[in-house]
């Protein structure tokens, strides 16, 4: 247990150091690259939220972008149209997304597998349709433009400064997920995911747990939506069309049911569109191929593959160290 905790801390420190240096490396005035760094942050949070639902409780969500959209639009409407302070608007976005997650939780208690996946897709379509048609509230097809960066004590944050705030939020979300999955609730989640009947027999209230996790997952996705809205300064329903597929790809490719998997998946899949810009129209198909290849060759995702390679390298190193000692012992005999 202590060994795992130590490796987790070391990995976290290294990733934080790299993330802190990234804006300096790409250039503090390079807003395009800073926005890409911010996209790692909000997609990382979104993947963590889906991982709680899919990886730890086994509930399939194919329309997870709906919660991100709800959070983003709640923030945009309150902050842009009604002048609500950004902190209050962000908290309201979390509350509304949490309520929407509880609504999905009610469906989770009744549905499983493909039926739940179809329901989440329908939920996304319903949210998207409402946003487009109710222009008096959401701006309709024109969306919401000129969403302002946060202002702290009268000082308007620059892009790179906002990135560091987004990075701090990612760290808080990761620590929250770490505490959650390593708690009694997390053990109940894993038990329900692997053997729901057995977990129910052991006293776990599966429906109550699904309800809670769906609410938390929705709230975290809404938080990602807030960062998304502020980073892009513009919202439109079309912007979320491929987010659900992208998030699912990140979670599966990174490694479901692990804390580090969503972060590894976010780094890999968020970088992919930048590398494949000439094939932007075929990204959905590319994501499908990536998922298939990952399931075949890396069933535990990138994180599982990297962890296995490190363990093999460590075992070989220990074996080499043991060889001279064994040879010396035989010589003495």
TILUM-402481 format. One line per field, with one value per residue (C-alpha): residue in one letter; x, y, z. Coordinates in nm, 3 decimals. Example, Ala and Ser with C-alpha at 12.3 -4.5 7.8 and 13.67 -1.06 7.14 Angstrom:
<nodes>
res: [A,S] $
xx: [1.230,1.367] $
yy: [-0.450,-0.106] $
zz: [0.780,0.714] $
</nodes>
This chain:
<nodes>
res: [X,X,X,X,X,X,X,X,X,X,X,X,X,X,X,X,X,X,X,X,X,X,X,X,X,X,X,X,X,X,X,X,X,X,X,X,X,X,X,X,X,X,X,X,X,X,X,X,X,X,X,X,X,X,X,X,X,X,X,X,X,X,X,X,X,X,X,X,X,X,X,X,X,X,X,X,X,X,X,X,X,X,X,X,X,X,X,X,X,X,X,X,X,X,X,X,X,X,X,X,X,X,X,X,X,X,X,X,X,X,X,X,X,X,X,X,X,X,X,X,X,X,X,X,X,X,X,X,X,X,X,X,X,X,X,X,X,X,X,X,X,X,X,X,X,X,X,X,X,X,X,X,X,X,X,X,X,X,X,X,X,X,X,X,X,X,X,X,X,X,X,X,X,X,X,X,X,X,X,X,X,X,X,X,X,X,X,X,X,X,X,X,X,X,X,X,X,X,X,X,X,X,X,X,X,X,X,X,X,X,X,X,X,X,X,X,X,X,X,X,X,X,X,X,X,X,X,X,X,X,X,X,X,X,X,X,X,X,X,X,X,X,X,X,X,X,X,X,X,X,X,X,X,X,X,X,X,X,X,X,X,X,X,X,X,X,X,X,X,X,X,X,X,X,X,X,X,X,X,X,X,X,X,X,X,X,X,X,X,X,X,X,X,X,X,X,X,X,X,X,X,X,X,X,X,X,X,X,X,X,X,X,X,X,X,X,X,X,X,X,X,X,X,X,X,X,X,X,X,X,X,X,X] $
xx: [0.000,0.281,0.471,0.168,0.108,0.473,0.468,0.142,0.292,0.607,0.402,0.176,0.472,0.635,0.312,0.250,0.606,0.563,0.221,0.359,0.643,0.429,0.309,0.668,0.783,0.508,0.522,0.304,0.175,0.096,-0.280,-0.344,-0.113,-0.234,-0.592,-0.478,-0.323,-0.654,-0.832,-0.621,-0.761,-1.132,-1.116,-0.919,-1.199,-1.464,-1.284,-1.251,-1.626,-1.703,-1.452,-1.640,-1.954,-1.816,-1.494,-1.594,-1.969,-2.009,-2.278,-2.245,-2.293,-2.279,-2.411,-2.187,-2.138,-2.493,-2.373,-2.080,-2.321,-2.558,-2.274,-2.130,-2.464,-2.573,-2.251,-2.274,-2.637,-2.585,-2.250,-2.301,-2.673,-2.740,-2.404,-2.376,-2.031,-1.824,-1.791,-2.167,-2.233,-1.985,-2.146,-2.489,-2.356,-2.233,-2.571,-2.771,-2.534,-2.559,-2.939,-2.917,-2.685,-2.942,-3.196,-2.965,-2.925,-3.297,-3.257,-2.953,-3.166,-3.405,-3.185,-2.860,-2.608,-2.725,-3.059,-2.885,-2.644,-2.938,-3.106,-2.797,-2.775,-3.142,-3.076,-2.794,-3.018,-3.294,-3.058,-2.909,-3.256,-3.373,-3.061,-3.105,-3.481,-3.502,-3.314,-3.466,-3.274,-2.966,-2.901,-3.030,-2.826,-2.617,-2.493,-2.337,-2.039,-1.787,-1.783,-1.531,-1.222,-1.236,-1.160,-0.997,-0.994,-1.043,-0.765,-0.869,-0.679,-0.475,-0.500,-0.190,-0.302,-0.641,-0.460,-0.296,-0.636,-0.776,-0.475,-0.543,-0.905,-0.786,-0.563,-0.851,-1.078,-0.808,-0.757,-1.134,-1.157,-0.857,-1.023,-1.355,-1.237,-1.017,-1.298,-1.576,-1.791,-1.522,-1.498,-1.875,-1.858,-1.602,-1.801,-2.118,-1.933,-1.785,-2.069,-2.388,-2.585,-2.306,-2.259,-2.632,-2.618,-2.336,-2.551,-2.463,-2.760,-2.685,-2.959,-2.863,-2.498,-2.578,-2.789,-2.504,-2.229,-2.440,-2.496,-2.125,-2.029,-2.275,-2.143,-1.781,-1.880,-2.058,-1.739,-1.552,-1.820,-1.752,-1.380,-1.473,-1.695,-1.435,-1.150,-1.331,-1.530,-1.809,-2.074,-2.277,-2.461,-2.262,-1.938,-2.043,-2.147,-1.835,-1.742,-1.921,-1.737,-1.410,-1.450,-1.543,-1.236,-1.010,-1.146,-1.118,-0.779,-0.635,-0.761,-1.103,-1.132,-0.797,-0.720,-0.442,-0.617,-0.833,-0.530,-0.320,-0.616,-0.672,-0.309,-0.315,-0.654,-0.655,-0.322,-0.450,-0.671,-0.378,-0.162,-0.438,-0.578,-0.588,-0.825,-1.051,-1.367,-1.284,-1.203,-1.504,-1.387,-1.030,-1.154,-1.337,-1.023,-0.817,-1.066,-1.064,-0.684,-0.662,-0.906,-0.711,-0.352,-0.386,-0.700,-0.609,-0.543,-0.227,-0.184,-0.213,0.039,0.288,0.248,0.309,0.624,0.757,0.690,0.872,1.168,1.177,1.165,1.454,1.659,1.603,1.696,2.025,2.109,2.040,2.267,2.603,2.498,2.403,2.730,2.931,2.747,2.826,3.194,3.217,3.080] $
yy: [0.000,0.239,0.152,0.233,0.562,0.661,0.589,0.782,1.086,1.072,1.043,1.328,1.554,1.487,1.557,1.878,1.997,1.933,2.105,2.409,2.448,2.390,2.755,2.878,2.625,2.706,3.080,3.281,3.499,3.205,3.202,2.919,2.680,2.803,2.722,2.370,2.336,2.451,2.187,1.921,2.053,2.049,1.722,1.569,1.664,1.537,1.202,1.168,1.224,0.960,0.721,0.732,0.632,0.386,0.256,0.221,0.155,0.000,0.247,0.324,0.687,0.770,1.123,1.255,1.582,1.674,1.746,1.948,2.143,2.204,2.335,2.553,2.707,2.760,2.951,3.143,3.247,3.366,3.535,3.685,3.765,3.841,3.968,3.712,3.692,3.412,3.220,3.221,3.131,2.842,2.710,2.736,2.540,2.269,2.254,2.231,1.966,1.769,1.776,1.660,1.379,1.270,1.256,1.014,0.828,0.761,0.598,0.400,0.241,0.106,0.041,-0.142,-0.187,-0.084,0.050,0.295,0.395,0.470,0.672,0.888,0.955,1.058,1.282,1.456,1.505,1.649,1.896,1.999,2.051,2.265,2.482,2.538,2.604,2.816,3.112,3.361,3.186,3.029,3.239,2.959,2.858,3.174,3.061,3.278,3.491,3.716,3.522,3.711,3.571,3.581,3.907,3.890,4.212,4.417,4.242,4.051,3.722,3.650,3.317,3.167,3.280,3.119,2.799,2.776,2.813,2.538,2.322,2.375,2.269,1.951,1.871,1.920,1.696,1.427,1.437,1.421,1.114,0.957,0.997,0.875,0.556,0.463,0.510,0.278,0.426,0.347,-0.015,-0.043,0.103,-0.154,-0.435,-0.323,-0.295,-0.647,-0.833,-0.630,-0.924,-1.016,-0.652,-0.621,-0.939,-0.785,-0.485,-0.236,-0.031,-0.042,0.199,0.457,0.429,0.468,0.772,0.933,0.858,0.986,1.313,1.356,1.260,1.514,1.788,1.726,1.729,2.059,2.197,2.096,2.285,2.602,2.587,2.510,2.817,3.052,2.911,2.940,3.259,3.121,2.852,2.674,2.343,2.224,2.251,1.955,1.723,1.503,1.552,1.238,1.011,1.190,1.155,0.787,0.728,0.905,0.700,0.363,0.433,0.571,0.285,0.254,0.194,0.355,0.700,0.772,0.627,0.932,1.163,0.944,0.916,1.292,1.363,1.113,1.185,1.564,1.576,1.351,1.611,1.854,1.590,1.481,1.817,1.712,1.429,1.637,1.518,1.157,1.193,0.986,0.695,0.739,0.733,0.408,0.250,0.368,0.211,-0.121,-0.133,-0.043,-0.317,-0.574,-0.478,-0.281,-0.412,-0.219,0.103,0.312,0.335,-0.043,-0.096,0.154,0.007,-0.346,-0.234,-0.061,-0.370,-0.591,-0.354,-0.344,-0.727,-0.758,-0.505,-0.699,-1.025,-0.874,-0.750,-1.093,-1.274,-1.146,-1.227,-1.583,-1.624,-1.504,-1.751,-2.043,-1.937,-1.939,-2.291] $
zz: [0.000,0.097,-0.221,-0.440,-0.259,-0.305,-0.679,-0.713,-0.543,-0.760,-1.080,-0.973,-0.888,-1.227,-1.418,-1.221,-1.290,-1.665,-1.665,-1.481,-1.731,-2.042,-2.090,-2.062,-2.321,-2.576,-2.503,-2.265,-2.552,-2.780,-2.715,-2.959,-2.775,-2.434,-2.539,-2.633,-2.287,-2.137,-2.346,-2.173,-1.845,-1.923,-2.117,-1.829,-1.588,-1.830,-1.866,-1.488,-1.458,-1.722,-1.566,-1.235,-1.420,-1.675,-1.525,-1.161,-1.172,-1.517,-1.635,-2.007,-2.108,-2.479,-2.434,-2.158,-2.347,-2.239,-1.885,-2.013,-2.234,-1.943,-1.726,-2.002,-2.099,-1.740,-1.678,-2.007,-1.958,-1.601,-1.654,-2.000,-2.013,-1.646,-1.523,-1.241,-1.080,-1.232,-0.903,-0.841,-1.205,-1.183,-0.862,-1.025,-1.324,-1.088,-0.913,-1.237,-1.380,-1.056,-1.083,-1.446,-1.333,-1.076,-1.359,-1.541,-1.211,-1.209,-1.553,-1.433,-1.162,-1.426,-1.731,-1.810,-2.091,-2.440,-2.317,-2.085,-2.363,-2.594,-2.319,-2.267,-2.642,-2.637,-2.338,-2.526,-2.830,-2.610,-2.441,-2.777,-2.929,-2.637,-2.660,-3.034,-3.024,-2.709,-2.853,-2.607,-2.330,-2.490,-2.800,-3.023,-3.324,-3.290,-2.950,-2.681,-2.779,-2.602,-2.275,-2.063,-1.894,-1.516,-1.338,-0.994,-0.786,-1.101,-1.293,-1.605,-1.623,-1.932,-2.109,-1.950,-1.603,-1.655,-1.760,-1.418,-1.250,-1.474,-1.385,-1.014,-1.070,-1.246,-0.950,-0.706,-0.916,-0.934,-0.556,-0.507,-0.733,-0.557,-0.218,-0.349,-0.520,-0.224,0.027,0.136,-0.141,-0.399,-0.286,-0.312,-0.664,-0.777,-0.618,-0.794,-1.126,-1.114,-0.936,-0.877,-0.732,-0.491,-0.383,-0.318,-0.109,0.095,0.184,-0.091,-0.207,-0.580,-0.686,-0.426,-0.528,-0.898,-0.815,-0.620,-0.873,-1.163,-0.979,-0.902,-1.256,-1.398,-1.167,-1.268,-1.636,-1.574,-1.417,-1.733,-1.928,-1.728,-1.814,-2.176,-2.198,-2.049,-2.260,-2.594,-2.510,-2.732,-2.704,-2.968,-2.957,-3.260,-3.062,-2.846,-3.132,-3.118,-2.752,-2.626,-2.872,-2.803,-2.425,-2.449,-2.667,-2.416,-2.126,-2.303,-2.460,-2.136,-1.923,-1.761,-1.390,-1.310,-1.175,-1.423,-1.728,-1.811,-1.786,-2.019,-2.258,-2.253,-2.340,-2.628,-2.786,-2.740,-2.924,-3.204,-3.384,-3.391,-3.559,-3.800,-3.911,-4.280,-4.179,-3.952,-4.132,-4.050,-3.681,-3.567,-3.779,-3.654,-3.292,-3.367,-3.512,-3.214,-2.970,-3.160,-3.172,-2.804,-2.703,-2.910,-2.825,-2.500,-2.322,-2.007,-2.197,-2.227,-1.851,-1.811,-2.092,-1.947,-1.599,-1.730,-1.915,-1.602,-1.393,-1.645,-1.654,-1.275,-1.254,-1.504,-1.308,-0.985,-1.158,-1.285,-0.936,-0.790,-1.040,-0.909,-0.551,-0.651,-0.839,-0.536,-0.314,-0.542,-0.558,-0.178,-0.168] $
</nodes>
